[in-house]
Amino acid sequence: MDIEIKVPSLGESENEATLVSWLKSEGDKVLVDDVLAEIESDKITMEITAFEEGVLKSILKQADSTVEPGEVIGVLDTSAQISARAFEKNIDKTPVKQIKPVENPVAKEGVWEKTKAVAEKLKEQRVIAEGNNTIHERSVERVPMSRLRRRIAAHLKDAQNTAAILTTFNEVNMQYVMDMRSQNKDAFMDKYGVKLGFMSFFVKACVYAAKKYPAINAHIDGEDIIYHNYMDIGIAVSTQNGLVVPVLKDAGLMRFSEVEQGIVNLATKAREGGLVPDDLKGGTFSITNGGVFGSMLSTPILNTPQSAILGMHTIQKRAVVEHDQVVIRPMMYLALSYDHRLIDGKEAVGFLVAVKEALEGFGGILLDV
């Protein structure tokens, strides 16, 4: 029986994608849940998996082709089913004689033979050393932008062209948060099976502050302002295919454990290519953490149509004054970029101060440990 391999739904406003690659070739055996191909839309990279066993009979659309939701890109022949058990039975059980590897005297000296492809690459970019003078053969490489990268570029440029973006800064003493994590990490892990990270504190702090300054959680639609009685927070995640911002839905109703579990699930799906369109829908506010890459300070760009985004940065020990005494504390710079068309400076500063106060004064009861 032939089964059509179709492009899955891409979500709202997505009507085409690029077939990035086939991970199986015609004639290959396929088991349930094997990844057949990868597609990339403007917002997401997705895997197309097999729902039945069989043999990949034919490929109808080649890599780099533009495809649409529901389009047939290949055919799977399920008449020749090959379960994992049956496949194992056909494996030759004849013992294989162990052969002791022979040492290559050249390899032993640390000189390894290059493959033909590597050798050709080295030839193209060869470096000829003559005394103290080195001659480099220069080259350039033109690579098409991926559909996702093009979408990211257009989205960020649109944010600059549309919103009146301004950024305000503050700093937070992370000692309290670090102490709370240290004191509760074991109990938290034992009870919920997930590590207590920094991001949940920031999510909770932003929810707290947004209740005091609701414009932060609103956006402009034409000549209207749309206020939300919920808070869906986008958490920026860097992947090998580019930056994606999966959304933590109803973050304002979550406990610490639910925030941590939600963040871990979304980040894992993002890095493993498992995000679905619904994971990226909506979002009323965003958080990005440049600190994981060592960023000391930055001005994050809005994730339109949202009106504000919080930027976290690296934690550094600095000398600060407390009660007229100079002490060393783990400090972090915070940055809030906001749409000045909707949010006044007073509100932006007030929101950031509220985030700072929350992070420096959370009580252990919020951890539910």
Residue pairs with C-beta under 8 A, 6 or more apart in sequence:
1 77
1 78
1 79
2 57
2 75
2 76
2 77
2 78
3 51
3 52
3 54
3 75
3 76
3 77
3 78
4 72
4 74
4 75
4 76
5 36
5 37
5 48
5 72
5 73
5 74
5 75
5 76
6 70
6 71
6 72
6 73
7 17
7 39
7 48
7 67
7 68
7 69
7 70
7 71
7 73
8 46
8 48
8 69
9 69
9 70
9 277
10 16
10 17
10 41
10 43
10 44
10 46
10 69
10 277
11 41
11 43
11 44
11 276
11 277
11 278
11 280
11 281
12 277
12 281
14 41
14 42
14 43
14 69
14 277
15 68
15 69
16 41
16 66
16 67
16 68
17 39
17 40
17 41
17 46
17 66
17 67
17 68
17 69
17 147
18 39
18 40
18 41
18 64
18 65
18 66
18 67
18 146
18 147
19 37
19 38
19 39
19 61
19 62
19 63
19 64
19 65
19 66
19 67
19 73
20 37
20 38
20 39
20 40
20 45
20 63
20 64
20 146
21 37
21 38
21 63
22 36
22 37
22 59
22 63
22 74
23 34
23 35
23 36
23 37
23 38
24 30
24 34
24 36
24 37
24 56
25 56
25 59
26 56
26 57
26 58
26 59
27 55
27 56
28 55
28 56
29 54
29 55
29 82
29 87
30 36
30 50
30 53
30 54
30 55
30 56
30 76
30 82
31 50
31 53
31 82
31 83
31 84
31 87
32 50
32 51
32 52
32 53
33 49
33 50
34 49
34 50
35 47
35 48
35 49
36 48
36 49
36 50
36 56
36 74
36 76
37 47
37 48
37 73
37 74
38 45
38 46
38 47
38 48
38 273
39 45
39 46
39 48
39 67
40 46
40 146
40 147
40 148
40 241
41 147
41 148
41 151
42 147
42 148
42 150
42 151
43 148
43 151
43 244
43 277
43 280
44 148
44 244
44 275
44 276
44 277
44 279
44 280
45 148
45 241
45 273
45 275
46 273
46 275
46 276
47 273
47 274
48 73
50 76
52 76
52 78
52 81
53 78
53 81
53 82
53 83
54 76
54 77
54 78
54 79
54 80
54 81
54 82
55 76
55 77
55 80
55 82
56 74
56 75
56 76
56 77
57 74
57 75
57 76
57 77
58 74
58 75
59 73
59 74
60 72
60 73
60 74
60 75
61 67
61 71
61 73
61 74
65 73
67 73
106 113
107 113
114 122
124 137
124 139
125 137
125 139
126 137
127 134
127 135
127 136
127 137
128 134
128 135
145 153
146 241
146 242
148 241
148 242
149 241
149 242
152 242
152 243
155 303
155 304
156 301
158 304
159 165
159 301
159 302
159 303
159 304
160 301
162 304
163 302
163 304
163 307
163 339
163 340
163 341
164 339
164 340
164 341
165 301
165 302
165 337
165 338
165 339
165 340
166 337
166 338
166 340
166 345
166 348
167 299
167 300
167 335
167 336
167 337
167 338
168 335
168 336
168 338
168 345
168 348
168 349
168 352
169 297
169 333
169 334
169 335
169 336
169 352
170 333
170 334
170 336
170 349
170 352
170 353
170 355
170 356
171 331
171 332
171 333
171 334
171 356
172 331
172 332
172 334
172 355
172 356
172 359
172 360
173 320
173 329
173 330
173 331
173 360
174 315
174 329
174 330
174 331
174 332
174 359
175 329
175 330
176 359
176 360
176 361
176 362
177 198
177 201
177 359
177 362
178 330
180 201
180 362
180 364
180 367
181 196
181 197
181 198
183 364
184 196
184 364
184 367
184 369
185 195
185 196
187 369
188 194
188 195
188 196
188 256
188 257
188 367
188 369
189 195
189 196
191 257
191 368
191 369
192 257
192 260
192 261
194 257
194 260
194 261
194 264
195 260
196 256
196 260
196 367
197 260
197 263
198 289
198 312
199 235
199 259
199 260
199 263
199 287
199 289
200 256
200 259
200 260
200 263
201 359
201 362
202 287
202 310
202 312
202 355
202 359
203 233
203 248
203 251
203 254
203 259
203 263
203 287
204 256
204 259
204 358
204 362
204 366
205 354
205 355
205 358
205 359
205 362
206 231
206 233
206 285
206 287
206 310
206 355
207 231
207 233
207 251
207 252
208 354
208 355
208 358
209 216
209 351
209 352
209 354
209 355
209 358
210 216
210 217
210 231
210 252
210 285
210 351
212 350
212 351
212 354
213 347
213 350
213 351
213 354
214 227
215 225
215 227
215 307
215 342
215 343
215 347
216 285
216 307
216 308
216 338
216 343
216 347
216 348
216 351
217 227
217 228
217 231
217 284
217 285
217 308
218 225
218 226
218 227
218 228
218 284
218 307
218 342
219 225
219 226
219 284
219 305
219 306
219 307
219 339
219 342
220 226
220 305
220 307
220 339
220 341
220 342
221 305
225 342
228 284
230 250
230 252
230 253
230 284
231 250
231 251
231 252
231 284
231 285
232 247
232 248
232 249
232 250
232 251
232 282
232 283
232 284
232 285
233 247
233 248
233 251
233 283
233 284
233 285
233 286
233 287
234 245
234 246
234 247
234 248
234 283
234 285
234 286
234 287
234 303
234 306
235 245
235 246
235 247
235 248
235 263
235 266
235 267
235 286
235 287
236 243
236 244
236 245
236 286
236 287
236 288
236 289
236 303
237 243
237 244
237 245
237 246
237 266
237 267
237 270
237 271
238 293
239 270
239 271
240 271
241 273
244 270
244 275
244 280
245 280
245 283
245 286
245 303
246 266
246 267
246 269
246 270
246 275
246 279
246 280
247 266
247 279
247 280
247 281
247 282
247 283
248 254
248 259
248 262
248 263
248 266
249 282
251 259
251 262
254 262
255 368
256 366
256 367
256 368
257 368
266 275
266 279
268 274
269 275
269 279
283 303
283 306
284 306
285 306
285 308
285 309
285 310
286 300
286 302
286 303
286 306
286 308
286 309
286 310
287 309
287 310
287 312
288 300
288 309
288 310
288 311
288 312
289 311
289 312
289 313
290 298
290 300
290 311
290 312
290 313
290 314
291 312
291 313
291 314
291 315
291 332
294 314
295 313
295 314
296 313
296 314
296 316
296 333
297 313
297 333
297 335
298 311
298 313
298 335
299 311
299 335
299 337
300 309
300 310
300 311
300 335
300 337
301 309
301 337
302 308
302 309
302 337
302 338
302 339
303 309
307 338
307 339
307 342
307 343
308 336
308 337
308 338
308 339
308 343
308 348
308 351
309 336
309 337
309 338
310 334
310 335
310 336
310 355
311 334
311 335
311 336
311 337
312 332
312 334
313 332
313 333
313 334
313 335
314 332
315 330
315 331
315 332
316 330
316 331
316 332
317 328
317 329
317 330
317 331
318 328
318 329
318 331
319 326
319 327
319 328
320 326
320 327
320 328
320 329
320 331
321 327
322 329
334 352
334 355
334 356
336 348
336 351
336 352
338 348
